[in-house]
Amino acid sequence: MTKVKNYFVQFHPIVWVLLIGTVLTRGSAFMTLPFLSIYLSRQMDLSPIIIGLTVGMSPLMATVGGFIGGHLSDRFGRKPVMLAALFTLALVYYGFTMAAGQGWFIVLNALNGLCTSFFEPTSQALMADVTDKNKRMKVYSLRYTAINIGASVGPLLGAYLANSSAKLSFAITGSTYLLYGIVLSVFMKKLVISKEDTIKKVVTFAGAFRILKTDKALRNLIIGIILINIGYVQIDSNLPQVLEGTLENGVAIFSVLLTINAVMVVLLQIPLSHLAERFSLLQGMSAGSLFIAAGLIGFSFVNGWLTAILAMVLLTIGEIFIFPSNSMMMDELAPEHMRGTYFGAGQFRKIGNFLGPIIGGYLLSHFSGQIMFWVIAILSLGSIIFFIAGNRTFLKTRISRQEKVM
């Protein structure tokens, strides 16, 4: 009992509030967004490229919004940015219930990406603010586990609602974000978070953008993750279209795959994180790239439940290796007073989430699902080149800093 208590008290209470909120909101979001491409295909009879553009609007806006949101959180504090984002997200999902045309879905999904990108880096920066540096990797892993606990339940309900009432799923998600915003507001008033934790040295927008230009290690890291995301985003964009078009029970298989993905992350995150700690961040991220590429190639041979599950298992192992390591690498690159800005700049990796559905949609429209997955897998493997280059630059920079201190 004492061990359990000690485990909980090692982190600031606001960390647990954010983790619980992550479970609820991500569960609701996974009930809706992964099935958006199926909804647009069925209800509006759109081509894969147009569906890819609609789905991709969210990460496109997130690319810019995350950077600005991280900067604003450094300047004005985490609380106002986070709460404004949550309440706007509630309105966005309520708006989905009334959207009647493709244009509305594009606008609302763009707002969804913008607000999410304001909230995500700001909440990560707040977690880092109130957590000792030697415990941050645990927090990042817990956050990723929380995302996948929600994701393990959402798709099953989403598959049912996709065939009955998609609008109800949007309403449930909107209500969840509204409740999260209210609860977080109350807790942030009651819990003590010192000003030195929430407001950092102000950096100008021009100076913040120069980070991407001058920090070569950060730039290579982001390009590598962009390539990974081009592959990973196929799960939510083109994979459901391929499964529905080629398999009789494709929607059911897709929902089960999402649940398997989430459950695997929940069960394997901690043991694989311990395994990854024996190796460098570069080795962990490179291994993740290999597994993700293998999973994508596996999807090109899917002909039923068994092959689909095997492909998802491979991709999920890669996901577990690469994404928490990416957060830790971002944390090591960032100076203390610019952590929020670096996490915000890291949102540029979502360019991959925008390009992925469009590239995949084009390949799916003009060639086949098999060719699409092979081409995307090769792109994902290319990330290793940039991870190696970024790590080399980072090590040189760290040695240079140490020599200056000496």
C-alpha positions as CSV (number, residue, x, y, z in Angstrom):
1,M,0.0,0.0,0.0
2,T,2.9,2.3,0.9
3,K,4.5,1.7,-2.5
4,V,1.3,2.6,-4.3
5,K,1.0,5.8,-2.3
6,N,4.6,6.7,-3.0
7,Y,4.1,6.1,-6.7
8,F,1.2,8.6,-6.8
9,V,2.8,11.3,-4.6
10,Q,6.0,11.4,-6.6
11,F,4.1,13.5,-9.2
12,H,2.4,16.9,-8.7
13,P,-1.5,16.5,-8.4
14,I,-2.1,18.5,-11.6
15,V,-0.2,15.8,-13.5
16,W,-2.8,13.2,-12.4
17,V,-5.6,15.6,-13.3
18,L,-4.2,16.0,-16.8
19,L,-3.7,12.3,-17.2
20,I,-7.3,11.5,-16.2
21,G,-8.6,14.2,-18.5
22,T,-6.4,12.7,-21.3
23,V,-8.1,9.3,-20.8
24,L,-11.6,10.7,-21.1
25,T,-11.1,13.2,-24.0
26,R,-8.9,10.9,-26.1
27,G,-11.4,8.1,-25.5
28,S,-14.2,10.3,-26.9
29,A,-12.0,11.6,-29.8
30,F,-11.1,8.0,-30.8
31,M,-14.8,7.3,-30.9
32,T,-15.2,9.9,-33.7
33,L,-12.1,11.0,-35.6
34,P,-10.8,7.6,-36.8
35,F,-14.2,7.0,-38.4
36,L,-14.4,10.5,-40.0
37,S,-13.0,9.2,-43.4
38,I,-15.6,6.4,-43.4
39,Y,-18.4,8.9,-42.6
40,L,-17.3,11.3,-45.4
41,S,-17.0,8.4,-47.9
42,R,-20.4,7.0,-47.1
43,Q,-22.5,10.1,-46.5
44,M,-20.8,12.4,-49.1
45,D,-19.3,10.0,-51.6
46,L,-16.0,11.9,-51.7
47,S,-12.8,10.7,-53.4
48,P,-9.9,9.5,-51.2
49,I,-7.9,12.6,-52.1
50,I,-10.7,15.0,-51.0
51,I,-11.2,12.9,-47.9
52,G,-7.5,13.1,-47.2
53,L,-7.5,16.9,-47.6
54,T,-10.5,17.1,-45.2
55,V,-8.9,14.9,-42.6
56,G,-5.5,16.5,-43.1
57,M,-6.8,20.0,-42.3
58,S,-6.6,19.3,-38.6
59,P,-2.8,18.5,-38.5
60,L,-2.1,21.3,-41.0
61,M,-3.5,23.9,-38.6
62,A,-1.8,22.1,-35.7
63,T,1.5,22.7,-37.5
64,V,1.2,26.5,-37.0
65,G,-1.1,26.5,-33.9
66,G,1.2,24.3,-31.8
67,F,4.1,26.6,-32.3
68,I,2.1,29.7,-31.4
69,G,0.4,28.0,-28.5
70,G,3.7,26.9,-27.0
71,H,5.0,30.5,-27.3
72,L,1.8,32.0,-25.7
73,S,2.0,29.5,-22.9
74,D,5.6,30.7,-22.2
75,R,4.5,34.3,-22.2
76,F,1.1,34.3,-20.5
77,G,1.1,31.1,-18.5
78,R,-0.3,27.6,-19.1
79,K,-3.8,28.0,-17.6
80,P,-5.5,30.6,-20.0
81,V,-4.1,28.8,-23.1
82,M,-5.2,25.4,-22.0
83,L,-8.7,26.4,-20.8
84,A,-9.5,28.5,-23.9
85,A,-8.4,25.5,-26.1
86,L,-10.6,23.0,-24.2
87,F,-13.8,25.1,-24.3
88,T,-13.3,25.9,-28.0
89,L,-12.9,22.2,-28.7
90,A,-16.2,21.5,-27.0
91,L,-17.9,24.0,-29.4
92,V,-16.1,22.4,-32.4
93,Y,-17.5,19.0,-31.7
94,Y,-21.0,20.4,-31.1
95,G,-20.5,22.0,-34.5
96,F,-19.8,18.7,-36.1
97,T,-23.3,17.6,-35.1
98,M,-24.8,20.4,-37.2
99,A,-22.3,20.3,-40.2
100,A,-24.2,19.6,-43.5
101,G,-21.5,20.0,-46.1
102,Q,-17.8,19.3,-46.9
103,G,-16.9,22.9,-46.3
104,W,-18.1,22.9,-42.7
105,F,-16.2,19.7,-42.0
106,I,-13.0,21.3,-43.3
107,V,-13.5,24.5,-41.2
108,L,-14.4,22.6,-38.1
109,N,-11.6,20.1,-38.5
110,A,-9.2,22.9,-39.0
111,L,-10.3,24.5,-35.7
112,N,-10.0,21.1,-34.1
113,G,-6.4,20.9,-35.1
114,L,-5.7,24.5,-34.0
115,C,-7.2,24.1,-30.6
116,T,-5.6,20.7,-30.0
117,S,-2.2,22.1,-30.9
118,F,-2.7,24.9,-28.4
119,F,-3.5,22.4,-25.7
120,E,-1.1,19.5,-26.3
121,P,2.3,21.2,-26.1
122,T,1.1,23.5,-23.3
123,S,-0.1,20.6,-21.1
124,Q,3.1,18.7,-21.8
125,A,5.1,21.8,-20.8
126,L,3.1,22.1,-17.6
127,M,3.8,18.5,-16.8
128,A,7.5,19.1,-17.3
129,D,7.3,22.3,-15.2
130,V,6.0,20.5,-12.1
131,T,8.1,17.3,-12.5
132,D,11.7,16.6,-11.6
133,K,13.9,16.1,-14.6
134,N,14.8,12.6,-13.7
135,K,11.1,11.6,-13.6
136,R,9.9,13.3,-16.8
137,M,10.4,10.2,-19.0
138,K,8.0,8.4,-16.6
139,V,5.5,11.2,-17.0
140,Y,5.7,11.2,-20.8
141,S,5.2,7.4,-20.8
142,L,2.2,7.7,-18.4
143,R,0.7,10.4,-20.7
144,Y,1.1,8.1,-23.7
145,T,-0.4,5.2,-21.8
146,A,-3.3,7.5,-20.7
147,I,-4.0,8.3,-24.4
148,N,-4.1,4.7,-25.3
149,I,-6.4,3.7,-22.3
150,G,-8.9,6.1,-23.8
151,A,-8.1,4.8,-27.3
152,S,-8.8,1.2,-26.3
153,V,-12.5,1.9,-25.5
154,G,-13.4,4.7,-28.0
155,P,-13.0,2.7,-31.3
156,L,-15.4,-0.1,-30.3
157,L,-18.2,2.4,-29.4
158,G,-17.2,4.4,-32.5
159,A,-17.7,1.4,-34.8
160,Y,-21.2,1.0,-33.5
161,L,-22.1,4.7,-33.8
162,A,-20.5,4.8,-37.3
163,N,-23.3,2.5,-38.4
164,S,-26.1,4.2,-36.4
165,S,-25.6,7.7,-35.2
166,A,-22.3,9.5,-35.9
167,K,-23.7,12.8,-34.7
168,L,-24.2,11.3,-31.2
169,S,-20.5,10.5,-31.0
170,F,-19.7,14.1,-31.9
171,A,-22.0,15.4,-29.1
172,I,-20.5,13.0,-26.5
173,T,-17.0,14.2,-27.4
174,G,-18.0,17.8,-27.2
175,S,-19.5,17.3,-23.7
176,T,-16.4,15.5,-22.6
177,Y,-14.2,18.4,-23.5
178,L,-16.6,20.8,-21.8
179,L,-16.5,18.8,-18.6
180,Y,-12.7,18.5,-18.7
181,G,-12.4,22.3,-19.1
182,I,-14.6,22.9,-16.1
183,V,-12.8,20.4,-13.9
184,L,-9.4,21.5,-14.9
185,S,-10.3,25.1,-14.2
186,V,-11.5,24.2,-10.7
187,F,-8.3,22.2,-9.9
188,M,-5.9,24.8,-11.2
189,K,-7.5,27.3,-8.9
190,K,-7.1,25.0,-5.9
191,L,-3.7,23.5,-6.6
192,V,-0.5,25.6,-6.0
193,I,1.5,26.1,-9.2
194,S,4.1,28.7,-8.6
195,K,4.5,31.6,-11.1
196,E,8.1,30.6,-11.8
197,D,6.7,27.3,-13.0
198,T,4.0,28.7,-15.2
199,I,5.5,31.9,-16.7
200,K,8.9,31.7,-18.3
201,K,11.2,34.3,-19.9
202,V,9.4,35.8,-22.9
203,V,10.8,35.1,-26.3
204,T,9.8,37.1,-29.4
205,F,8.0,35.4,-32.2
206,A,10.9,36.3,-34.6
207,G,13.3,34.7,-32.1
208,A,11.1,31.6,-31.7
209,F,11.0,31.0,-35.5
210,R,14.7,31.4,-35.6
211,I,14.9,28.3,-33.4
212,L,13.9,26.1,-36.4
213,K,16.4,27.8,-38.6
214,T,19.4,27.7,-36.2
215,D,18.8,24.5,-34.2
216,K,19.8,21.9,-36.7
217,A,19.3,19.0,-34.3
218,L,15.7,20.1,-33.7
219,R,15.1,20.5,-37.4
220,N,16.4,17.0,-38.2
221,L,14.4,15.5,-35.4
222,I,11.2,17.2,-36.7
223,I,11.8,16.1,-40.3
224,G,12.3,12.5,-39.1
225,I,9.1,12.5,-37.2
226,I,7.3,14.1,-40.2
227,L,8.3,11.0,-42.2
228,I,7.1,8.7,-39.4
229,N,3.8,10.5,-39.1
230,I,3.2,10.2,-42.9
231,G,3.2,6.5,-42.3
232,Y,1.4,6.4,-38.9
233,V,-1.5,8.6,-40.0
234,Q,-2.5,6.0,-42.6
235,I,-4.2,4.2,-39.8
236,D,-6.8,7.0,-39.3
237,S,-7.1,8.1,-43.0
238,N,-6.6,5.5,-45.7
239,L,-6.4,2.2,-43.9
240,P,-10.2,2.3,-43.0
241,Q,-11.0,3.0,-46.6
242,V,-8.8,0.1,-47.8
243,L,-10.3,-2.3,-45.3
244,E,-13.9,-1.3,-46.0
245,G,-13.3,-1.6,-49.8
246,T,-11.6,-5.0,-49.7
247,L,-13.0,-6.9,-46.8
248,E,-16.6,-7.7,-46.1
249,N,-16.3,-6.9,-42.4
250,G,-13.7,-4.2,-42.9
251,V,-15.2,-1.6,-40.4
252,A,-15.4,-4.2,-37.6
253,I,-11.8,-5.3,-38.3
254,F,-10.7,-1.6,-38.2
255,S,-12.3,-0.9,-34.9
256,V,-10.8,-4.0,-33.3
257,L,-7.4,-3.1,-34.7
258,L,-7.6,0.3,-33.0
259,T,-8.5,-1.3,-29.8
260,I,-5.6,-3.8,-30.1
261,N,-3.3,-0.9,-30.8
262,A,-4.4,0.9,-27.7
263,V,-4.4,-2.2,-25.4
264,M,-0.9,-3.2,-26.5
265,V,0.4,0.3,-25.7
266,V,-1.2,0.2,-22.3
267,L,0.2,-3.3,-21.5
268,L,3.7,-3.0,-23.2
269,Q,4.5,0.7,-22.6
270,I,6.2,0.2,-19.3
271,P,8.2,-3.0,-20.1
272,L,9.3,-1.7,-23.5
273,S,10.2,1.7,-21.9
274,H,12.4,-0.1,-19.4
275,L,14.0,-2.1,-22.3
276,A,14.5,1.2,-24.3
277,E,16.3,2.7,-21.4
278,R,19.2,0.3,-21.9
279,F,19.8,1.9,-25.3
280,S,20.3,5.4,-26.6
281,L,17.3,7.5,-27.7
282,L,18.6,7.3,-31.3
283,Q,18.6,3.5,-31.1
284,G,15.1,3.4,-29.7
285,M,13.7,5.8,-32.4
286,S,15.5,3.9,-35.2
287,A,14.0,0.6,-33.9
288,G,10.6,2.2,-33.9
289,S,11.0,3.3,-37.5
290,L,11.9,-0.2,-38.6
291,F,8.8,-1.7,-36.8
292,I,6.5,1.0,-38.2
293,A,7.7,0.3,-41.7
294,A,7.3,-3.4,-41.2
295,G,3.7,-2.9,-40.0
296,L,2.9,-0.7,-43.1
297,I,4.2,-3.4,-45.4
298,G,2.2,-5.9,-43.5
299,F,-1.0,-4.0,-44.2
300,S,-0.3,-4.3,-47.9
301,F,-0.9,-8.1,-47.6
302,V,-4.0,-8.0,-45.4
303,N,-6.6,-10.5,-46.4
304,G,-8.4,-11.1,-43.1
305,W,-8.3,-10.9,-39.4
306,L,-4.9,-12.6,-38.8
307,T,-2.8,-10.6,-41.2
308,A,-4.5,-7.4,-40.1
309,I,-3.7,-8.1,-36.5
310,L,-0.1,-9.1,-37.2
311,A,0.5,-5.9,-39.1
312,M,-1.0,-3.8,-36.3
313,V,1.2,-5.6,-33.7
314,L,4.3,-4.7,-35.6
315,L,3.3,-1.1,-36.1
316,T,2.3,-0.7,-32.4
317,I,5.7,-1.9,-31.2
318,G,7.3,0.7,-33.4
319,E,4.9,3.4,-32.0
320,I,5.8,2.5,-28.4
321,F,9.5,2.8,-29.1
322,I,9.5,6.0,-31.0
323,F,6.9,8.5,-29.7
324,P,7.9,8.7,-25.9
325,S,11.6,8.9,-27.0
326,N,10.7,11.8,-29.3
327,S,9.2,13.7,-26.3
328,M,12.3,13.0,-24.3
329,M,14.6,14.1,-27.1
330,M,12.6,17.3,-27.4
331,D,13.0,17.9,-23.7
332,E,16.8,17.4,-23.8
333,L,17.1,19.8,-26.7
334,A,15.1,22.6,-25.1
335,P,16.6,25.3,-22.8
336,E,14.7,25.6,-19.5
337,H,13.2,29.0,-20.3
338,M,12.0,28.0,-23.8
339,R,10.6,24.5,-23.1
340,G,7.1,25.5,-24.1
341,T,8.3,27.1,-27.3
342,Y,10.3,24.0,-28.2
343,F,7.3,21.7,-27.6
344,G,5.3,24.1,-29.7
345,A,7.8,24.1,-32.5
346,G,7.7,20.3,-32.3
347,Q,4.2,20.5,-33.5
348,F,5.6,21.1,-37.0
349,R,6.0,17.3,-37.1
350,K,2.3,17.3,-37.8
351,I,3.0,18.4,-41.3
352,G,3.3,14.6,-41.8
353,N,-0.2,14.1,-40.5
354,F,-1.4,16.6,-43.1
355,L,0.7,15.2,-46.0
356,G,0.1,11.5,-45.1
357,P,-3.7,11.4,-45.9
358,I,-3.2,13.3,-49.2
359,I,-0.1,11.3,-50.4
360,G,-1.8,8.1,-49.4
361,G,-5.1,9.2,-50.9
362,Y,-3.4,10.0,-54.2
363,L,-1.6,6.6,-54.3
364,L,-4.9,4.8,-53.4
365,S,-6.8,6.6,-56.1
366,H,-4.3,6.1,-58.9
367,F,-2.7,2.8,-58.0
368,S,-3.7,0.4,-55.2
369,G,-3.6,0.0,-51.5
370,Q,-0.6,-2.4,-51.7
371,I,1.5,0.1,-53.6
372,M,0.4,2.9,-51.3
373,F,1.6,1.0,-48.2
374,W,4.9,0.1,-49.8
375,V,5.7,3.7,-50.8
376,I,4.7,5.0,-47.4
377,A,6.8,2.4,-45.7
378,I,9.9,3.5,-47.6
379,L,9.2,7.1,-46.7
380,S,9.0,6.1,-43.0
381,L,12.3,4.3,-43.2
382,G,13.9,7.5,-44.4
383,S,13.3,9.0,-40.9
384,I,16.4,7.0,-39.6
385,I,18.7,9.2,-41.8
386,F,17.4,12.4,-40.1
387,F,17.5,10.9,-36.6
388,I,21.1,10.0,-37.1
389,A,22.0,13.4,-38.4
390,G,20.0,15.2,-35.6
391,N,21.7,13.0,-32.9
392,R,25.1,13.7,-34.3
393,T,24.5,17.5,-34.2
394,F,23.0,17.3,-30.7
395,L,26.0,15.5,-29.4
396,K,28.4,18.0,-30.9
397,T,26.4,20.9,-29.4
398,R,26.4,19.3,-26.0
399,I,30.1,18.8,-26.0
400,S,30.6,22.4,-27.1
401,R,28.5,23.6,-24.2
402,Q,30.4,21.5,-21.7
403,E,33.7,22.9,-23.0
404,K,32.4,26.4,-22.5
405,V,31.4,25.7,-19.0
406,M,34.8,24.2,-18.2
